[in-house]
Amino acid sequence: MIPTPYLLFLGDAPDQLAAKVAQGIQDWRPENAVGQFRLSSCGASVGIDDLTLQEAWDAGARTLVVGVANRGGVIAQTWKDVLIEALEMGFDLASGLHNLLKDEDDLVAAADAAGRSLHDVRIPSVTYPIASGVKRTGKRCLAVGTDCSVGKMYTGLAMDAEMRKRGMKSTFRPTGQTGILITGGGVPLDAVVADFMAGAVEYLTPDNDADHWDHIEGQGSLFHASYSGVTMALVHGGQPDALVLAHEPTRTHMRGLPDYNLPSLEALRDTALLLARVVNPDCQVVGVSVNTQHLTETEANECLAEIEGRMGLPTVDPFRHGAGRLVDALQAL
């Protein structure tokens, strides 16, 4: 187990999107975050107190969590002084980056000298099977996005929370570093060998009660040239009964790919549903989740109304306004 509470390390994150791991922890497990630590060049904030290592330690923090998700998932050399100092003070380190803490000799040496632990949450802990495609009992919902980092995880967490509030049977199933750090378990799907990714999703979402819903954390996008493979594994391994389309309306191009435009919601609906019905012919698209964080309240309401009128599906920002209408749509299946 990773000791809590956390000090969230934002490092030199250039913008808010790069700090999505820290932001997710702060939004969904604020009781686990005593503050944030930012380097002078950091361009992001999760809206909590900036603390020194000593101040965080005095406030009870016991793990420094790398809250940055940069392209390629690398541990920057500019972070090392802080990370080593944290270990020497008694903190554990936790990270979900592809570049593992345990592969950094200086961090390993500092952790060994201080008797502290390095927690790499992106290391698969199970030998996953090849996907069988066998239909499982229970129900599953998957958010699929027009792009990466548009709110798929928030959609699943919000729907799970709403179902639990209603007394329904529901589980959020993490498939990425932030979800694992929020809930304490899951499958680091993009670190699983490709042939076993769909099988890992089957493993994560086993047979369950007929009225139980798994909310599978979405990853990547079917339309993203870099990350479509992990999305396909979720679609076919998850065998979703319901899809929610996820969208961020202010994007001008695919994240990290300036030469690629975002697909329309109509194209996402038609493509995702076609692929999902390969493994579950009864799959339905039930709603649209829109990340309106960069819009005013008036702009957000206008955007949601326009999309709902166009798509004919309940359209909400589940974090801003609640996931009730999306859950209503699941109950109506």
N, C-alpha and C positions, 0 to 999 in steps of 0.2 A: 504494500500500500504506500502511496505517496503521502508524506506527512503534510497536513494542512494546519493553519491557513497558508496562503501563498503571498509572495511578493511577485507581481507581474512585471517581467522585464520586457520593455518595449524597444530597447536598444536604439538603433538609428533608423527605425521604420520610417520610410519616406512619406507615407500617407496613411489614412485611417484603415484602408483595406488591408494594408500589410500587417496591421496589428489585430487581425480578426480573431486570432487565438485568444489573446488577452481580452478582447471585447466580448467574445462569447462567454468566457468564464465570468466576467463581471456582470453580464446581463442575466445569466442563468444560475450562477452560484456566487452571488455577491458576498455571502457569509464566508466564503473561502478566500477572499481577496482583501488584504489589509491596506494595500497601496500599490503604486506603480513606480518603476525606476526607469528613467529615460536619459539617454545620452544627450549632449547639447545639440546634436544635429537631428534629433528625432522630430518628425513632423506629425505625430499622432498622439492621441490621449484617449484613455477610456473613462475619463471623468472622475477619477478618484485621486486621493492625495499622492503627491510626489514625495517619496520617502527615501532617505539614505538607507544603506544596508543596516546601519546601527539602529536607526529609528524603526525600521521594519522588524528587526529582531526584537527590540524592546516591546513592540506591539503584538508579538506572538508569532510572526511569520517563521516558518521552518523550512520552506522550500521556495527557491527562486525558480519560477516557471518562465521559460523562454516563450513569450507571447507573440512572437513574430512568425509570419508565414511568407517568406520571401521566395522569389522564383528560383527553383532548384533546391530549396530547402537547405541552405548552407549556414554553418556557424561562422560568423565573420570574425576575423582576427581583431577587429576593433572592439569586440565584446569581451575578449579574453581576460583583461585585467579585472573587470567587474566579476566575471564568473569565478575566477580563481580566488579573489578576495572573499566572495560569498562562501565558498567552500571552506576557506580558512577560518571564517567566523562561526561555522557550524551549520550552515544551510546545506540541504540537499539541492541538487539541480534536477529539473525535469524539462524534457523537450520532446516535441513531436516532429522535428525536422528530419529530412532524409539523411543529412550529415549527422551521424550519431555521436553523442557525447562520448561513448565508450571507445570511439575511434580517434579521439583527440588525446594524444599522449600526455600533454601538459595538464589537461583536466583530470585524467585518470590518476596521474601522480599526485595532484593536489587533493583529490578525493581520498586516495589511499592514506596520505599523510594525516589528513584531518579525521579519518574514520567516517567519512560521509558517503552517501550513495548517489549514483547517477541513474536517473530514470529515463530510459528511451522508450516512449510509448508507441513508437512506430515500428517496433520489432514484433512480428507475429509470434504469438506464444503457443500456437497450436499447429499441428500438421494437418492442413485442411485437405478434404477429399476433392476429387474431380466431381463437378456437378453431375447429378443424376437426371435432373429434369422431372423427377417424380413429384406429383402434386402433393402438397402438404395441407394438413387441416389448419384451421384458423384463417385470419384475413390479414392482408398486408397492403400498406399504402406507401408509395414512393413519390417524392418530389423530384421532378426533372426540370432542368433549367435551360433558358436561352443562352446562358453563359456560366462560367465558374463564379463562385462567390456572389450569388445573387439572393441568398436567403433560404436555400434548401434545408439546411440544418435547423434554422430558426422555425421554419414551417413545421417540421416534424416535432420539434420540442413543444411548440405552441399547441399543436393538435393533441399531442400526448397529454399535456397539462390540462387541456379543456376536457378531454375524455375522463381523466382521473377525477376532475372536479365534479363530473356528472355521475361518478360511480361506475363508469364503464371499464371493461378490461382492456388495458393498453400498456404497451412497452415501447420506449424509444430505443432503437437499435443503432448505436454509433458505428460509423465506418471510417472516421477520420480522427486526426489528432485532437481537435478541439472537443468533439463529442466525447472522446475517451477521457480527456481531462475533466470534463464536466461531470460525467456519470461514473467514472472509475472503471469502465470496462468497454469491450467492443472489439472490432476487427479493424486494424490499420490497413484498409483494403489496397491502397496504392503501393504498399510494400510487400504484397503477396505476389508470388510468381504467377505470371499471366494465366497459365493453364488451370490454376487453382482458385482464381478470383471468384468465379461464379459459385464454385463449391463452398468457398468461405462464406458467401452470403446465404447459401442454403443452411450452413452450419449455424449461422447467427440467428436465423429465423426458423426454428424447427416447428414440428407439429405443435398445435396449441388448441385451446378450446375453440369451438366453432364461432363464438361471439367475441373472441379476443383479436385486437388489432395490433400488429407490429407497425411502427412508424420507422421506416428504414431511412437512415440519413443519406441524402443524395450527394453525389460527387460529380465534378466535371460537367460536361455537356456533350450530348450526342453530336453537336455542331462545332465543337472545339477541336481543332486539328491536333492539339497537344494531349488532350485528356479524355477523348471520347471512349477509349478502351475501358476505363474504370466505370463509366456510365453504363456501357453495354453489359458489363458483369453484374451490375446492380439490377438492371432490367430483367435479364434472363435468370440470374440466380435468385432474385427476389420473388419472381412470379407474382407481381403485384395484382391485386384485385382492383386497386384504384390508383390513378395517377393525379398528382396536382402539378400544374404548370407553374414554374417559378420564374420571375422576371424582375429586372431592375431597369426602369424606363429611362434613366438619364445616360446610360452607356452609349458611346458613339462607335465602339468597335469591341470585338472580343478581347477579353483581358489578356494582355501580353501579345496580342496579334493585331497590330494596327491596320493591316491590309485585309482583315476579315470583318465584315459587317455581322451584326446579330441577326439570327433568323427571326421571322415573325412568329407570334404565338400560334398562328394557324399552322405554320410549317412544323413547329415543335409538336403540337397536338397530333398531327397526322403521322409524323415520323415515329414518335414515341409509342403511339397506340398500335401502329402496325407491328413494331418490334415486340412490344409487350404481349400481343396476342399470339405470337409464336409459341409462348409457353403457357399463356393463360387466355384462352379465347374469349373469356367473359370480362376481361379487364375493361374498365371505363375511366374516362377523364372526368373528374368530379368538380374541379374548381381551379381558380387561378390565385396564386399568392404573389403579391407585388411588394417589393421592397421600396417603400416610399421615403426612406430616411433623408434623401436630399431634396424633398419637396415640402412646401408649406402645407398646412392642413387643407387649405382651399385647393391647392394644386393636387394634393393627394386624392381628395374626394373626386375631383374632376377626372383624374386619370383612372381611378377605379371604376367610375361610372361609364367612361368611354369604353374600357376594355370589357366590362360586363355586358354592355349593350352589343358590342361587336361579337363577342365569343358566345354569348348565351349561357354563361357559367357564373356561379357565385364567385365574386372577385373581391378579395380583402387583403389588407396588410395585417397578417396575423399577430405581429409583434406590436404594432401600433394600435390596432383596433380590436384584437382578439380573433381567435380561430373558430368561433362558434358556428359560423355559416359553413365552413369547410367540414366541421364535424357533423352538422346537420345533413350535409350531402352524403357523407359516409353512412349515416344511419338510414338514409333513404334507399340505399342499394338493396 
